Amino acid sequence: METRTKQGWVSIVEISTISHATEDLGRVVEAVKNIIPKDLWGEFERVYSMDSLEGHYGNPITRIVARFKGKSAERIAGYILSRLEKGDFETMIYTLDRRFDGKGRVFIRISKQDAYLGRIRIMDGDDIIRVVLTLPGARSIDFVERVFRSLRGEV
């Protein structure tokens, strides 16, 4: 059954990306912060983590992960969706069959370069910030579309 929790439609937002050795780690963190409302940057500083990993060819990479729950998750989801250009938003809706796992999770890939510049744009390449939105109980694409349009302020 598709229902809304007390905190809203979105219960968890997980944001992750990787920073390659050739990238400025501070700028990558700034890009991630740019996709959340400024008043939640303090919460981001408290919840994010960094892990040092090794890439496919032995190159060092850093994985950055931030997980938000409840009202913060709902606000971040609305912020991301409302800042997408109309064309990007409609492309995302049109491709929900590839983004929605049927179990309540929606996967969005955002351009890391554009995020650093303060824009939120959908990108299906490699240099991305991965956002996973968890909508408890969501089982249909139609339901996800209605929730996204509502969070964007279209309803």
C-alpha atoms as one frame of an Amber mdcrd trajectory, in Angstrom:
protein
   0.000   0.000   0.000   1.272   3.434  -0.922   1.083   5.769   2.045   2.654
   8.890   3.433   4.602   8.718   6.705   4.354  11.357   9.435   7.549  12.951
   8.081   6.327  12.933   4.482   6.607  10.855   1.332  10.392  10.471   1.363
  11.858   8.779   4.434  15.544   8.520   3.441  17.829  10.346   1.031  21.282
   8.929   0.485  23.743  11.053  -1.458  27.069   9.624  -2.576  29.870  10.350
  -4.981  33.508   9.598  -5.498  36.427  11.982  -5.665  39.292  10.863  -7.863
  42.896  11.640  -6.936  42.930  14.204  -9.766  40.000  16.120  -8.221  40.043
  18.652  -5.413  38.271  16.839  -2.550  37.017  20.124  -1.077  35.353  21.059
  -4.361  33.688  17.658  -4.618  32.277  18.065  -1.087  31.093  21.553  -2.082
  29.329  20.097  -5.144  27.451  17.660  -2.896  26.487  20.438  -0.479  25.144
  22.478  -3.393  22.347  19.968  -4.030  20.874  20.376  -0.548  19.271  23.470
   1.043  21.861  25.767   2.669  20.163  25.567   6.059  20.890  21.798   6.060
  24.638  22.185   5.393  25.325  21.926   9.133  23.459  18.628   9.261  25.434
  17.480   6.216  28.678  18.251   8.083  27.481  16.039  10.955  26.274  13.056
   8.899  28.619  12.680   5.953  31.489  10.235   5.882  34.494   9.664   3.650
  36.131   6.351   2.867  39.471   5.919   1.135  39.271   3.279  -1.566  41.358
   1.986  -4.414  40.186   2.367  -7.991  40.275  -0.256 -10.739  43.864   0.577
 -11.681  45.094   1.040  -8.121  44.425   4.772  -8.105  43.241   6.313  -4.814
  39.648   7.481  -4.662  37.530   8.859  -1.837  33.881   7.908  -1.473  31.659
  10.528   0.136  28.297   9.433   1.588  25.611  11.417   3.407  22.354   9.928
   4.631  19.373  12.021   5.710  16.138  10.821   7.308  12.690  12.170   8.068
  11.893  15.814   7.452  15.416  16.578   6.220  15.092  13.829   3.603  11.748
  15.181   2.459  13.137  18.733   2.203  16.189  17.617   0.233  14.040  15.606
  -2.187  11.779  18.601  -2.756  14.770  20.909  -3.166  16.416  18.694  -5.787
  13.194  18.115  -7.725  12.167  21.784  -7.677  15.569  22.970  -8.895  15.654
  20.666 -11.914  14.939  22.405 -15.197  11.550  21.409 -16.618  13.173  19.336
 -19.395  15.399  17.437 -16.960  12.460  16.799 -14.647  10.289  15.470 -17.482
  13.173  13.286 -18.725  13.502  11.839 -15.240   9.745  11.162 -15.086   9.825
   9.585 -18.559  12.683   7.282 -17.480  11.264   6.283 -14.076  10.984   2.704
 -15.342  14.816   2.607 -15.218  15.171   4.650 -12.035  12.512   3.065  -9.780
  13.237  -0.380  -8.331   9.575  -1.194  -7.577  10.407  -1.492  -3.870  10.300
   2.170  -2.901  13.703   3.401  -4.082  14.371   5.884  -6.889  17.892   6.420
  -8.253  18.873   9.824  -9.609  22.243  10.721 -11.108  23.219  14.401 -10.952
  26.086  16.049 -12.825  28.904  16.675 -10.338  30.348  19.521 -12.444  26.999
  21.309 -12.687  26.385  20.815  -8.959  29.710  22.488  -8.193  28.505  25.462
 -10.271  25.228  25.564  -8.320  22.970  23.857 -10.866  21.110  20.567 -10.524
  21.051  18.629 -13.796  20.324  14.989 -14.557  23.272  13.110 -16.051  23.715
   9.473 -16.917  27.498   9.556 -17.352  30.234   8.703 -14.875  31.115  12.016
 -13.186  27.979  12.106 -11.065  26.477  12.480  -7.631  24.209   9.528  -6.914
  20.988  10.252  -5.035  18.739   7.475  -3.751  15.296   8.515  -2.540  13.364
   6.021  -0.415   9.585   6.298  -0.578   8.193   3.734   1.886   5.446   1.646
   0.397   5.797   3.055  -3.140   5.130   0.239  -5.577   4.148   1.965  -8.824
   5.720   4.441 -11.221   2.459   6.413 -11.349   2.578   6.892  -7.582   6.225
   8.022  -7.699   5.394  10.502 -10.453   2.524  11.969  -8.399   4.775  12.315
  -5.340   7.579  13.928  -7.386   5.195  16.419  -8.983   3.809  17.250  -5.550
   7.297  17.704  -4.052   8.198  19.908  -7.009   5.128  22.045  -6.322   3.226
  21.163  -9.482   0.095  19.869  -7.760
